[in-house]
Amino acid sequence: MFTFGGLLLVLTSLLGNLYNAQSSEQCSKPCIPGSEDIMKPKEHGTSHTPVQENLRWECDEIVADKICNFNRHYAEYSGYWTQTNFPKDIEGKKEITFYDSNTGKPLLTAPKGRTWDAWIEESKKHGWPSFRDNEVNWDNVRVLSNGETVSVDGTHLGHNLPDDFGNRFCLNLVSIAGNPLDTHAFGQFRDIPSSQSKMLQDDTSQSKKVQDDTSQSKKVQVDKQSLLFFLTVLNLCLL
């Protein structure tokens, strides 16, 4: 027969397991976590090379180079991808592969397990191209502890903003508009002129979305941690 103290022990254990599971939610399987070392300074910002010339869908190379290689806090403006040739290019295609704008390595293939209409609806709702776990090539993509999503070569891609359906990777089209390895050409980095600055959006917009999506989760985590602490102390007092 359970005593009150025994019941508290069970509750403490259950809450502890729940809290630990919640704390690792930012990169749950099959997502592969990466270390900050991936984004350490290299020959060209956080990467070894500048972005390719002639990016797909006529994405702006100057903006792409800034976002991919010299940035951790900015993003293309919301809806940018809808203003490129991308929507027209996908017409009639079952799925397409997205390549790293720096290296040409395959990063994603979409849509998988859903239609283009569903993919477009979700991406428009958020503002940036949005991908799910099964659409990510985990050989070449990693997620840092704060949700920043990057390539293994140091290309800034976007962020992981989990929702009720799991991991959701909201990425910049300019970061995934590369050409395959056997067809790409590398460009030279140029300073971004002021006329191009309007194409960059302070990543606080994405950060705000991260906060909006995770603020309730964090509040629940804090409440659980406080309750866990209280139950542990109470349990010790009853021993």
HUZI-V58091 format. One record per run of one state. SS is the DSSP state (h for helix, s for strand, l for the rest). FROM is the first residue (numbers start at 1). TO is the last residue. If there is no record, write none. Layout:
BEGIN
SS:FROM:TO ; SS:FROM:TO
END
This chain:
BEGIN
l:1:3 ; h:4:23 ; l:24:24 ; h:25:27 ; l:28:32 ; s:33:33 ; l:34:35 ; h:36:39 ; l:40:41 ; s:42:42 ; l:43:43 ; s:44:45 ; l:46:46 ; s:47:47 ; l:48:51 ; s:52:53 ; l:54:55 ; h:56:58 ; l:59:60 ; h:61:69 ; l:70:73 ; s:74:76 ; l:77:79 ; h:80:83 ; l:84:85 ; h:86:89 ; l:90:95 ; s:96:99 ; l:100:105 ; s:106:110 ; l:111:115 ; h:116:126 ; l:127:128 ; s:129:131 ; l:132:132 ; h:133:135 ; s:136:136 ; l:137:140 ; s:141:143 ; l:144:147 ; s:148:151 ; l:152:155 ; s:156:160 ; l:161:162 ; s:163:163 ; l:164:165 ; s:166:166 ; l:167:168 ; s:169:171 ; l:172:172 ; h:173:175 ; l:176:176 ; s:177:178 ; l:179:184 ; s:185:186 ; l:187:193 ; h:194:199 ; s:200:202 ; l:203:203 ; h:204:238 ; l:239:239
END
